[in-house]
């Protein structure tokens, strides 16, 4: 199965759902209010978890065999999500939240046949049920709450979970576990769609519903990854895959107990709080945590066949290094000074006064972004030879929808969300067709080598001079770079197409460009609708032509 399809569908669905849910956040009573322990200064909708759940479950229903175990695990995830959303609405007591988590884990364990039933020393050793069941409950409950507690900065919980899913994809591909791979890839897609709105400064939060769902999901995946007979991975590997949330949770609880307080009492002792206190800004704190998680990712890959004892020692050394480094930094009154220097954009703008002009580059940024998007759409539509019938019919439906917007047959206030979603789906279709047939036309390969750097430059220019927001590299960009450069090049990884990372990078860049043109431009937005309609019409005609006669 081509892994890009569920990833694209999950990404597009999540991106399309978030604005719709965002507008209903007040009536749904899911707004996160500012507070002493919060870093945001205005109410933020907590709808990301709902959007991610819907964005992930639809591809899973389409691509997974719905046997008894999968249905049970989906039901367990639904219970976790519902209790989390209930908490977002009503601020439940810890006891009620814990009951919901126990119900979800019980469904996964007893109806889904999920358990940590073996460990690896010199060989595989089966655990008695009296040990396996409590260990499974403890692990799943711990991971669910660890990801929930780690959700303290924009993009933090989503990004670390994304990296964990990327590691699971690599390990499951190497071990030929298609169901685990599909679920992990789909979660990555929904996280990409969510992080587009959650990277600093966040428009939406995932809420307890989203963070608990993600923690439970990756917990289930890591158990399946290490407890399946066909996969020879060590049972302790989840300690590295989920290392930072586990280290953070254990450290915070130890500090609270040492101070004579409840281990569940709120404070500002989490890893991200400590990095902020050391002088790192929001982006830098999240980037440091991503970097540490990437180190654990690579360490997990290199140690995937080691015994559990060796992995436990490695995890202990990493934990001791992180905790000791933070303690020494605080004791020595260390302050990170990098955040105080001038930004590159400020330096360039100061030296080249023309860049301060309010309309020069933004206008050309719009035109160049539109031209690059249009060329890509039309060339893919005109040259692709793998247009299936379902893709052709979808292209025809989207073309007709965009045509209603161009001809103003229906007021845009009614169809605006659908029209914008149609453009995003068209982007995804073009990337998918280019992905499955990347090198068939040498001339197009040469065009793309010029097209995407030019498009990236246009997006940077447009963002830099967007009046509502200055351009800064986001934490989502860091994740995309990691996915494109590291994941396909892991030593010993078999079964992963080398262009998956590049295709994901293209998808995100094109989504950025399309969103900028849709939301912050007038005339070029109409141009985008026109050329997208043309490309979709070409796809529909070429895909349906063999059946017309």
KACOR-V346473 format. One record per run of one state. SS is the DSSP state (hx for helix, st for strand, lp for the rest). FROM is the first residue (numbers start at 0). LEN is the number of residues. Records with the same first field share a line. If there is no record, write none. Layout:
BEGIN
SS = FROM-LEN ; FROM-LEN
END
This chain:
BEGIN
lp = 0-2 ; 23-1 ; 28-2 ; 32-11 ; 45-2 ; 63-4 ; 90-3 ; 111-6 ; 120-3 ; 126-2 ; 149-6 ; 175-2 ; 198-5 ; 204-2 ; 227-7 ; 241-1 ; 258-12 ; 277-4 ; 302-5 ; 331-6 ; 340-3 ; 351-1 ; 356-3 ; 383-5 ; 406-5 ; 436-5 ; 464-10 ; 485-1 ; 489-10 ; 519-3 ; 548-1
hx = 2-21 ; 24-4 ; 47-16 ; 67-23 ; 93-18 ; 128-21 ; 155-20 ; 177-21 ; 206-21 ; 234-7 ; 242-16 ; 270-7 ; 281-21 ; 307-24 ; 337-3 ; 343-8 ; 352-4 ; 359-24 ; 388-18 ; 411-25 ; 441-23 ; 474-11 ; 486-3 ; 499-20 ; 522-26
st = 30-2 ; 43-2 ; 117-3 ; 123-3 ; 203-1
END
